Amino acid sequence: MFCLFGLVPLLVAFFSAYSVKWLIPILLVIGFLCLWLLLNDPRFKRFRLWHLQGLGHCLRHQLLLFAPLALVISVLVYLWLPQFFLWLPSKDHQLWLLTLAIYPLVSVLPQELVFRTFFFHRYKHILPSKLGRLGLSTFSFALAHAAYGNWVAVVLSGVGGLLFGYRYIQTRSTLIVAIEHSLWGMFLFTIGLGVYLMQIEGIGLIN
């Protein structure tokens, strides 16, 4: 646990100038490793990966949270960060559409496998408190995003990690949490805050 959720995020953050280009490959390798460990663990209930029980109820709660917050965030970005408002769709709509298409598969699903499904299952015996696991997974999730070299990415990831961890405790479904994670991520990439979560040359965020 210390190596995977402490040492690796620290190294990624410390060597951010080099590691940021390799975040997705690193994430995919670790994601496949965690998935392999889960599938070979007889204690793990595989249906947790894909079940959609209670999806309708969760979607209502997700949308009730998403709609007002997305509106507030949109207004704040428009007022205080006008240079980033709708930056990606207006600057490069093809990259924007490509990002929306592949982001859930190559980023969201591996993250949810590693930081929620694997973490909450693997360490429940040494961290029996759900709040303890939620706190530690959230911290590690935020720390891993320090590789982007800005505090906004860490804060956004910390808030997101807390929300997605809570949702996983509530639903015990990787797929349901991935849906919510994808919704928020695609919104951030669209509204402009996604520039803090990408390596984009020429906008002065990531060197």
N, C-alpha and C positions, 0 to 999 in steps of 0.2 A: 504494500500500500504506500509506504513512504517513497519508494523508488518511482512508482508509476504516477502517483498523484502529488508528490512533493518534489522529488529530485528532477524528474523530466520537465514539469512546468517551469521550475527555477532555471534549468539549463536553457530551455527555449527562450525564456525572458531575458536571461543574461546575455545570450548570444543572438539577440533579436535581429541584429544587422544581417546575420547569415541565415538564421532559422526561419525567418518570416517567409522566405521563398519556398520553404519545404514543409510548411505547416500542413497542407492538405495531404501530401504523401505520408508524413509522420502520423497524422490522424488516421489515415486509412489503414496503415500497418497496425497501429495499436487497436483500432476498431476491429479488424479481422482477428487479431490475437484474443481480444476480449470475447468476441463472438464464439471463437473456437473453444475457449475455456468454459463458457456458459453451456454450449451444446454438449460438452463432455462432462458436465457436472450433473450427476443423477438427481441432485437436490433441486436443480433449477427447473421450473415449470415453463416449458417452451412456449406455451400459449401466451405468456406475458409479452412476447415479442410482437405479436400481431393482433391480439384480441381487441375488439371494438365494443365490448360491453359497456353500456352507459355513454356511448359516444354522443348521442343526441343531447343528453343532460349536460355533458361537459362542453359541447359546442355552444350551448346557450350561455353558460357561465363564461366561456372564453370570449365570446362576442360581446357580452355585457361589460367585460373588462377592457377588451380591445377597442371597441368603438369610441368611447369617450377619451381614453388615453391617446389613441392615435390622432384624434382631432386636436387635443391639446399639444401634443408633440409637433404636429404639422404646423400649427400656428407659431410655436416657439422657434422652430427652425426657420420659418419664413421671416420672423421678426429679427432674430438674433444671428442667424447664419444664412442670410439670403444668398451668399455665394455658393452654398451647397444645396439649396432648396431644389429638389428634382434634378440634381446634378447628373446622375447617371443616365436616366432616360432621355434627357435633353442633349447630353454630351455625346453619348454613344448608345443609341437605342438597341443596337444589335447585341452589344455586350450586356446591356441591362436584361434583355430577354433571355440571353444565354445564361446569365447569372440566376435568374428566376427559375430556369428549367433544371439546372444541375445542382443548385444549392441544396435542395432537400436531400438529394441522393449522396453527394460526395462530402457534404459538411454536416448537415443536421442529423442524419441517421447515425453516422459514426460517433458524433458527439453524445447523442442520447444513449447509444449502446455503452459507451465508456463511462460517462459521468453520472448516468442515472441507473440504467439496468444493471450493468456489471457492478458498479460501486455499491449500490444498495443491497444487492444480493450477496456479493462476495464477502463483505465486511460486517454483515449483520451480527455475527457472533462476537466480534471484538469491539463493535460499536452498536450495542443493542438499542441505544436510544435513536429513534428516527430523527429527532432534532439534531443530534450529534452528527449523524451521517449527512443530513441536509446541510448543516453548516460547513462541514469539511469539504463536501463535494462542491458546494457553491464557491468556497474560497479557492479551491484548486482550479475550478472552471474559469474564474476571473483571472487568476494568476497566469493561466495558459494563454490568455489573450493579451498579456503584457508584451508579447512579441511584436505587436503592431506599433509599439513605441509611443502610445499616447494614453492618457488617463481615461479618456472618454470610452475607449474600447473596454478597459478594465471595469469601469462603473456599469456600463451597459450589460456586460457579460455577468457581472455580479448580480444585478437585478434580475436578469433573465435566468441565471442559474438558480436563484432562489425560487422564482416562479415555476420553472420547469421541474425542479426537485419536488416542490410541494405537489405539483400536478401528478408526478409519478407516484408519490406516496398515496395520493388519493385514488388513482386509477390502476396502478401497477400494469400499465400498458406502454410499451415503447412507442407504438404507432400513434396512439392518441397524443402523447407528449410531443412527438415529432411533428404532428400536424400543427400544434400550437406554436412550436418553435419555428417552423417554416413560415407561418403566418406573420409572426413578428419580424423575422429576418427579412422576408421579402418586402415588408413595409419599410423597414429601415433602409434597405438598399434603394427603394424607390424614392422615399422622401428626402434622402440626402445624407443621413447619418451613417449610411453604409460606407462612406469614404473613410471613416475611422476604423473600419473592419476589413479594409482591402489594402493591397499594396498597389497604389496608383501613382505613377510618376507624374511630376509636374504640378502637384497641388500643395506641396510643402507639408504634407502630413507625415509621410514615412520616407526616410532617407534610404 
